[in-house]
Amino acid sequence: MARGSNKAAPRGASGAARLAWTQALQYAVALLRDGQHEAAERELRAVLRKWPDQPDGLHFLGIARHNQGHSDEGIALIRQALAVNPGAVGVWNNLGNVLTEAQRFDEAKATYREALARHPEFINAMNNLATILRREGDHAGSEALCRRAVEIDPEFAQAWYNLSLTLLEQGKVDEGLTANSRAIVLWPKHLQARNAVPRALVHLGRLDEAAQLYRDWLATDPDNPVILHHLAACSGGTVPERASDDYVERTFDAFAATFDANLSALGYRAPQLVADLLTRLLPPPARQFDVLDLGCGTGLCGPLVRDWSRTLTGCDLSSGMLEKADRRRVYDKLQHAELVAYLLDHPGSQDALVCADTLCYFGELGPAMAAAHGALRPGGLLVFTVEALGDGGDAPYHLQPHGRYAHRRAHVAASLAAAALHTEALEPVELRMEAGKPVAGWLVAARRP
């Protein structure tokens, strides 16, 4: 998120006072950038006690409160800053970013448009608005904004990446690849942006072209686990039994900032499906169980299972995702750990395990199921989702071109049985939409006898 400044002095501030609040704000902003949100909040509130209308203080306090999981308060503070200094277009852009992360997309669009009305060549707001329009299917509007942004600044890599995606999604593959080539030259090491383009080709069924992009990338970054995994997925190369820890960590660290907003646009249902199945299989919630959220990500399951939890723990390989989960203030403990290792390290510790759309990064389910059995107390419940592999063929699982594994029903059932877990539910569900099509999955519950 950009860190714009209002550059407005408090009313009646002397030279010494101006220096004091400037230094205090600089220190607070440094704390924010270092992720020390509580410390930054304290500094900013101290500034505002002396100068209540100081717009930089209001703005950055709003950012801090959003980062602490209090988005409504943060948005109100940023709006208050803009009421004092409405000409601060960088702050309008930051407000749009916060609204986007809070999934208030209509308000975000209006805010980016306000920034552009005040500064028609503000390319950051232009590109941010183009991103929302593309996700909403307004490709013509998105393309026009991206083209205008790169016309103003031909070195603006983010807009070139965005333009390549909106062109590919319209089926303009040659133009999209040309825009992508320009983006790579300008910003070759941006993992999330660069990976989005071959993934878009995968959704179009252009697997050979996607594989070639990964091979070209691999030539300059030969040990990158993300490239290696996706190249295997879309080229039919040697398929690992599961995604590597390095792949998962790097992918989701890069994805953390936009994860919730992206999944919201896809109608993501896995956490709610897991919670609904718990409702069917557990007694009414009374904070009576020790619950572990495996691969908790940004914590989407947390609020849905909190009422059953005497203690609620989340574990994940991505520190970026864990930071987002921490903002929800629903977990008693968050651990940076691989889920099988964490289960093995905590035998007999849990009454319930939940796992929404994490085991789709495992092909062979046996080790995870055995570890789950060991971590559960007798009578404990495991609830999870995986993507479903259709009929035909004998393979128990398949690494799909987009990089996730799909599992045959028989493999799920056999893995549970081998781990001495009793299957209580194994139901077909739709997990979300992707490329305009529903993603089929299995919703599974099993109990340790």
N, C-alpha and C positions, 0 to 999 in steps of 0.2 A: 504494500500500500504506500503510495507517495506520501511524503511528509511535507506538505505545503506550509507556508507561514503567512500570517496576516500582515506582518510588518507594521503593526499599528501600536503606538505607544499608549499607555494608560492616560486617561484624561488628567491633565495637570501634573504629569510626571516631571520631576527635576532631572538634570543630567545624571546625578548619582542614583536616583531611583530607577531611571531607565537602564543604567548599567547593571543594577542589582537584579531587576526582573529578567534582563537579557541573559545574564549568567545563570540564573536559576532555571530559566526555560531551556537553555542549552544543556544543562546537566540532566534535566528531566527527559529531554528528547534522547540523550545518550542512554539513559536507563531504559527507555522504551525500546530502542533499537537492540538493546542487549537482552530484551525479554523480561526485564525486572519491572513488571507492571505495577505491583503494589508499591514499590519504592518510588516509581515515577508518579503514581497517584498522590502519594504524600507530598512530594515536592510541588506538584501542580496545585494542590489544594492550599498549600502555604502561600503560593503566589497569589491565588485568587482571594485569599482572606485579606490580603493587603490591597489588591487591585481587582475587585470583583468583576469588572467588565473587560478585563484584558483578553482580547480575542484569541491570541495564541494559547493562553492558558486554558481557555474554554475548549478550544479545538483539540489540543493534545490530551486534555483530561477526557474528552469524549472518545478519542482513540483508545486511551488506556482502559476506560470502563468497558468498551466493546471487547477489547482483548481479554478482559477478565470475565467475559460471559454476560455482561449487562448491556446488551446492545440497545435496548430502548432508551436507557439513560444516556448512553453514549451518543445516540442520534440526537436526542434533545439538546445535549451540550454543544454538539457541532452546529446545530441550527441556531442556538443562542449566539455562538461566535459569529455566524453569518449575519445575524440581525445587527450586530455591532459593526461588522465590516463586510457588507455584501459584495464588495468588489474582489474578494479573495478567491479567484477562480480555482486555485489549487485546493482550497478547502471544499468548494463545491464538488470537485472531483473526488476527494477523500470521502465526503458524505455519500456520494454515489457508490464508492467501493464498500463502505460499511453496510449500506442498504442492500447491496448485492449479496454480501456474505450473510446477511440476515434474511435472504430470500424474499425481500420486498422489491421485486423486480420493476413493477410499474413506477414506484417512487424513485428507484434508481435511474430509470430512463428519464424521468422528468428532471432529475437533478443534473444528469450529464447534459441534457439539452439546455438547462439554465446556464451551466458553465460555458457551453458553446455560444449561447446568445450573448454572453458577456465578452467572450473571447473566441471569435469564429475559427481561429486557426490553432486552437488548443488541442494538439494531436492526442494527448493521453485520454482526455474525455471522449474524443472522437473514436478511438480504438476501443475503449471500454463499452461505449454505447453499441458499437458494431458487434462486439462479442455477444451482448444480450440479444440483439436482433437476430444474429445467426442462430443462437440456441432456440429462439422462438420460431424459426423458420422463415424469417423475413430476409432472405438471402439478397434480394435486390438492394434493400436498404443497407444491409451490412457491407455488401460489395462497394456501394457508392461511398460510404464513409471510409472504408479502408483505402480505396483508391485516392480519395482526397487527402488522407493522412500521408501516404507515401509521395504524393505530389508535393505537399508542403515540405516534407523531410524524407528524401529518398533513402536516408540511412536508418529509418525507424524500423528496426527488425521485427518488433512485435506486430506491427501492422502488416508486414509482409507475410508473417506466419498466419495471421488472422485472415488475410486475403486468400492465401492458398487454401485454407480450410473451406471458406465460403464458396470458392470456385469449385473445389472438389465435390462439395455437397450438392452443387448444381449440375454435376456431371461434366464440368469443363476441365477435364483431366490435364490436358496439355498446358493450359494456362495456369492451372493450379500448381503443377510441377515446376513451371518457370518461376512463379512467385516463391515457391518453397526454396528453389535454388538460390534466389537472391537473399532470402532470410538466413539460410545456412551460412552464406559468406559473411553476413553481418553479425550473426550470433550463433556460432557453431556449437556451443556447449550448453545451451539451454535445453535441459532434458525434456521437460514437459512439452514445450512448444515444438521441438524438433520431432519428438515421438508422435505427436498428434497427426502429422501428415501421413506417414505410412499406415497408421491405424485407420485413417479415413479411407485410404486405398483398400485396406482389408475389408471394410464395410461395403465398399463398392464391388467387391469380388475381384479386385485387380491384385491378386496375390503375387504374381511374378514381379510387378513393378514395386510393390511394397518390399519384397525380399531384396530387390536390387538397391533400394534406398538404404536398407539395413546393412547390406554388404559394403556399400560406399562409406557408410558411417563407421563400420567396423574397421575399415582400413586405417582410419585416423584415431580410433579409440578401441584397440583390439581386446582389451580386458573388461569392457563395459558390460556388466551383467544384464542390463536392460536390453541392449542390442542382441546379445547372445540368445536370450530367452525368446524374444519376438522373432528373430530370424528362424529359430527352430520351429516356432509356432506356425509361421506362414509359409515355410519352405518344405516342411515335412522332413526335416533333418532329425538327428538323434534327439529323442524326447526324454527329458529327465523325469524321474518319478514325482518330483515336486519342483515348484519354483524355488530358486536359491534364496537364502536369507538376504543376500546383497541385493538381489533383484527387488524383493518386496520392500526392503528399507528405502532404497533409492527411488523407486517408483512412487511410493506413498508419501515420502518426504516432499517430493516435487509436487504432488497432487493435493497436499493437505489444505492449502489456502482456499481452493475452489471445490473441494470434495462435496460438501453438503449441497451447494448450489447446483452442481452438475447432476447429482443424483436426484435432486428434487425435480429437475427438468425431465428426468427419465421415469418418473412415477415409481421410484424405488420403494419396494414393499417388504423386503426381507425382515427388517427389525420388527415391524408390526405383525408379520406372520409368526415370528418366533414368540412374541408376547401373547398372541392369541392362542397359540398351542399351549403355552404355559398355563393360561387361564383354564383350559380344558383339563389339564393333567395335575395341577397343583391345587391345594386348598386355597381358600380366599387369602389374599395377601395380608400379612400381619407382622412384617419385618422379622420373619422367623427363620430364614435360611441364610447360609453363607453361599454367595453366588459369585461365579467367576465368568466374566465376559471375555471370551477368547478372540484375539484379533479385534479388539474393541474399536479401533479406528478413532473417529472423532466423537465416539460415545453415543451414537444414535440409539443403541439398545438401552443405555443406562437409565434414562427417565422412564422407560416402559417397564423395567424390571425392579426399579428401586423399592417399590412398596413391598416386594417379597423379601427384601434383602436386610438381614441383620448386619451383614457386611457385604459390600459390593466392591469387587476388585476387577480391574481391567488390565489386560496385558496386550502389548502390540510391539512389533519390530520398528515401527516408525515413530521417532521422537516428535516429528512434526504433527502427526495425528494425535499423539498423546497430549501435546500442548493444547490442541483443540478440545479434546475430551475433558481436560482439566477445567476448562472454562465453564463447563456445564454444572460443576459443583454438585455432582451426584455420586461420584465414586469415593469410597473410603481410601482406596489405594490404587495407584496406577504404576505399572511395572513395564520397563523397557525390556522385553524378553520375547523369545521365540516360543510359540505356544506349547509345542511338544516338550521342550526342555522345561518350561515352567510347570507343566503338569507333573512331569517326572520328579521335579524338585519338591512337590507339595502333595505327597501321598495322603489319601484319606482326609483331605482338608475341606471338601466342598459338598454341599447338598444339591447344587444345581450348576450346570455348565451351559452357557449359551454361546452360539457361534453363528453370526449372520454373515453369509457370503465371504467367509475367510477360507474355508476348506476347498473353494474353487481354485485355490492356488496349490492344492495337493492333488496328485494323480492317485497314487497308492494311498488308500485311507487307513490301512492296517495299523501303522505305528501311532497315528493320532488316536484311533479308537482304543488301542491298548493303554495308551497313556491316560486317556479320559477315564477308563475303568479304574485305573490305579488312584486317580485323584478324587474320585467320588467316594463318599461314604455309602454303606449299604442302603439301598433304597433310593440313592441319589439319581437325578435325572439329567440327561444330556439332550439338548435341543439344538438343531443346526439346519442350515440349508446348503445345498450344492446345486450346481446346474445339471440338467438332465441330458443324457446322451440318448439319442433316438434309437429306434429299432434298426436292426441290420448290423452284421459284423459280430465278431466275438470279443473284441477288445473290451476290457472292463472299464477303461476310461480313455479319454482322447484329449490331447492338447489342441484347443481350438485356435484358429488363425488370430483371434484377438488376444490370445495369451492366457486365457483361463481354461481350466480343465472342466470337462463334462463327464458325468459318471452314469454308468448303467445301473438300473435299480438293483439288479442282482449283485453287483459289486458292493453297493452300499449295505445291502442285507447281509452278505457274506462277511464283510468286514466287522459289522456289529456282532455277528454270531461268534466269529473267531476270537473276539475280545471279551466274550462272556457277558455281553450286554443284551438285554431283552428288548426287542423292537416293540414300541407301543404305537408308533405312527410312521408311515412312509408314504407320503401323499404327493401327487403332482400339483404344482402351483405355478403361477406366473410371478417371477421375481421383479421384473421391471420391463421397460421398453428399451430397445437398442436398435438404431438404424430403422426406426419405425415399425419394428416387429417385437412381439413379446418374447422374453427370454424364459424358457421353460426350466423348471427346477424341481427338486425334491425337498419337501419339508419333513424333517425326520426327528423323532423322539425315541430315546432308548433309556432303559433304566438298569442300574446295577442291582442284581438280586441281593 
